[in-house]
Amino acid sequence: MMLYPPEDARELTVLMRLSRELDIVGDLTATVDGPSELIAWVLVLGRPEITAWRAEHTGHRYIHATANRDRAPVRGMLTALLPCEHHRGFWRALGLDDLAEGERRTLKGTDLSSAWESMPITTEDIAPKPPATEEA
């Protein structure tokens, strides 16, 4: 999670607050923080092309969902990108461990949903409980 957004993101936020409407003509990429956010984007995009890929030189892992839109507020290619270096369990659940640097694999929305459902719930996912009180 980013504490302080980069300067260009802050500028865009200010411009959006000053504007009555937003209509983007051109391509837009949104970087998401986790698999559930990517799945939400897939649902909103309808039938996007979903691709898992590894960077050629660094080997970093990514999954993106891309769809062409022709209505407001975005007219152009809309992409949601999930960097997967911190989501190796999700990558593994998708059966992508054998994907080599520079390779790509096409996925379906159901692949993402199935992988997400198979993920174990960790203690970080459970809400904290109030401390127990001692009875006298």
C-alpha positions as CSV (number, residue, x, y, z in Angstrom):
1,M,0.0,0.0,0.0
2,M,1.3,3.4,-1.0
3,L,1.3,6.0,1.8
4,Y,2.1,9.0,-0.4
5,P,1.0,8.9,-4.0
6,P,3.4,10.1,-6.6
7,E,3.1,13.8,-7.7
8,D,1.3,13.0,-11.0
9,A,-1.3,11.0,-9.1
10,R,-1.9,13.9,-6.7
11,E,-2.2,16.2,-9.7
12,L,-4.8,14.0,-11.2
13,T,-6.7,13.8,-8.0
14,V,-6.8,17.6,-7.7
15,L,-8.0,17.9,-11.4
16,M,-10.8,15.3,-10.8
17,R,-12.0,17.2,-7.7
18,L,-12.1,20.5,-9.7
19,S,-14.0,18.9,-12.6
20,R,-17.7,18.4,-12.8
21,E,-17.3,15.3,-15.1
22,L,-14.6,13.0,-16.2
23,D,-14.3,11.7,-19.7
24,I,-11.0,10.0,-20.6
25,V,-10.3,9.5,-24.3
26,G,-7.3,7.2,-24.6
27,D,-5.8,4.3,-22.7
28,L,-5.9,3.9,-19.0
29,T,-4.0,1.5,-16.7
30,A,-4.9,1.0,-13.1
31,T,-2.5,-0.9,-10.8
32,V,-4.4,-2.9,-8.2
33,D,-3.1,-4.1,-4.8
34,G,-4.5,-7.6,-4.6
35,P,-6.3,-10.5,-6.4
36,S,-9.7,-9.5,-5.1
37,E,-9.4,-6.1,-6.7
38,L,-8.3,-7.6,-10.0
39,I,-11.3,-9.9,-9.9
40,A,-13.6,-6.9,-9.3
41,W,-12.1,-5.1,-12.3
42,V,-12.7,-8.3,-14.4
43,L,-16.3,-8.2,-13.4
44,V,-16.7,-4.5,-14.3
45,L,-14.9,-4.9,-17.6
46,G,-17.2,-7.7,-18.7
47,R,-15.2,-10.0,-20.9
48,P,-11.6,-8.7,-20.8
49,E,-8.6,-10.4,-22.2
50,I,-6.7,-11.7,-19.1
51,T,-3.0,-12.5,-19.4
52,A,-0.4,-13.7,-16.9
53,W,3.1,-12.9,-17.9
54,R,6.7,-12.7,-16.7
55,A,9.0,-9.8,-17.5
56,E,11.8,-10.9,-19.9
57,H,14.8,-9.6,-18.0
58,T,13.7,-9.4,-14.3
59,G,11.3,-12.3,-14.2
60,H,8.7,-10.3,-12.3
61,R,5.2,-11.7,-12.4
62,Y,2.1,-9.8,-13.6
63,I,-1.5,-10.5,-14.4
64,H,-3.5,-7.9,-16.4
65,A,-7.1,-7.7,-17.6
66,T,-7.7,-5.5,-20.7
67,A,-10.9,-4.4,-22.4
68,N,-11.7,-1.9,-25.1
69,R,-14.4,0.6,-24.0
70,D,-16.3,3.1,-26.2
71,R,-18.5,4.9,-23.6
72,A,-17.9,7.3,-20.8
73,P,-16.1,7.7,-18.5
74,V,-13.3,5.9,-20.4
75,R,-13.1,5.6,-24.2
76,G,-10.1,3.4,-25.1
77,M,-8.2,0.5,-23.7
78,L,-8.8,0.0,-20.0
79,T,-6.3,-2.3,-18.2
80,A,-6.1,-3.5,-14.6
81,L,-2.6,-4.7,-13.6
82,L,-1.7,-6.8,-10.6
83,P,2.0,-7.1,-9.8
84,C,2.3,-10.6,-8.4
85,E,5.6,-10.6,-6.6
86,H,3.7,-10.2,-3.3
87,H,1.0,-12.6,-4.3
88,R,2.9,-15.8,-5.0
89,G,0.2,-18.0,-3.4
90,F,-2.3,-16.6,-5.9
91,W,0.2,-17.1,-8.8
92,R,0.8,-20.7,-7.6
93,A,-3.0,-21.4,-7.3
94,L,-3.4,-20.3,-10.9
95,G,-0.8,-23.0,-11.9
96,L,1.7,-20.5,-13.2
97,D,4.8,-21.6,-11.4
98,D,6.2,-23.1,-14.6
99,L,5.8,-19.8,-16.6
100,A,9.4,-18.8,-17.6
101,E,10.8,-15.3,-18.0
102,G,9.3,-13.7,-21.1
103,E,6.4,-16.1,-21.4
104,R,2.7,-15.3,-21.4
105,R,-0.4,-17.3,-20.7
106,T,-4.0,-16.5,-21.4
107,L,-6.4,-16.9,-18.4
108,K,-10.2,-16.7,-17.9
109,G,-12.1,-14.9,-15.3
110,T,-13.2,-18.2,-13.8
111,D,-9.5,-19.1,-13.4
112,L,-9.0,-16.1,-11.2
113,S,-12.2,-16.8,-9.2
114,S,-11.3,-20.4,-8.6
115,A,-7.7,-19.6,-7.6
116,W,-9.0,-16.9,-5.2
117,E,-11.5,-19.4,-3.6
118,S,-8.7,-21.9,-3.0
119,M,-6.5,-19.4,-1.2
120,P,-6.3,-20.2,2.6
121,I,-7.4,-17.6,5.0
122,T,-4.4,-16.3,7.0
123,T,-4.4,-14.7,10.4
124,E,-3.8,-11.3,8.7
125,D,-7.2,-11.8,7.0
126,I,-9.1,-12.2,10.3
127,A,-10.3,-9.1,12.2
128,P,-8.6,-8.6,15.6
129,K,-10.5,-9.6,18.7
130,P,-10.8,-7.4,21.8
131,P,-8.6,-8.5,24.7
132,A,-10.3,-10.8,27.2
133,T,-11.0,-9.4,30.6
134,E,-10.2,-11.2,33.7
135,E,-13.1,-11.9,36.1
136,A,-12.4,-11.3,39.8
